[in-house]
């Protein structure tokens, strides 16, 4: 079951971003996404798994015209309450309501971890994306400290984290243009992204820029 279908989780989801830790993580992830998006032309973009609209608001702030889709009515209710200038759609990413090669760009941030059939979602992304269209992906690393201990978290225990190798294999029909990683957590959950030597720490957040061949 999609954990985000639950109203209790949807209504409290954004509280994380109000915490000191959440703000720091959000800042790291937004820097990564800003960098990956820097060469993507402004225009129409499809966001899959928009949730409460956190990333929708970010994308519209950059100047994109966003069509935001999610399977959770509870999450979309929160997103719509924010009055973000975007079009919100209640639908399933495993069966997208769009024609072949109809989207110039797709953004999906930590959504694949929570779907029943990620391979089907990848197929749908490839189907609706135009040739040479852009795909910006954010995933949670199974090898990270969070990934190794996700069973202790109410939300993440139901998620399927991926390794970088698994992501590359799933998206091999796309051309990988760039990878940027961040949110380095130590064994005692200290965020150390501002420390240069993180060679022995696996990042939580894997940001990738793909292009449809």
Secondary structure, DSSP 8 states (H G I E B T S, - for coil): --GGGSHHHHHHGGGGGGSHHHHHHHHHHHHHHHHHHTTS-SSEEEEES-TTSHHHHHHHHHT-EEEEEES-HHHHHHHHHTT-SSEEEE--TTS-SS-TT-EEEEEEES-GGG-S-HHHHHHHHHHHEEEEEEEEEEEEBTTSHHHHTGGGSTTGGG---B-HHHHHHHTTTEEEEEEEEEEEB-TT--B-TTSS--TTS-EEEEEEEEEE-
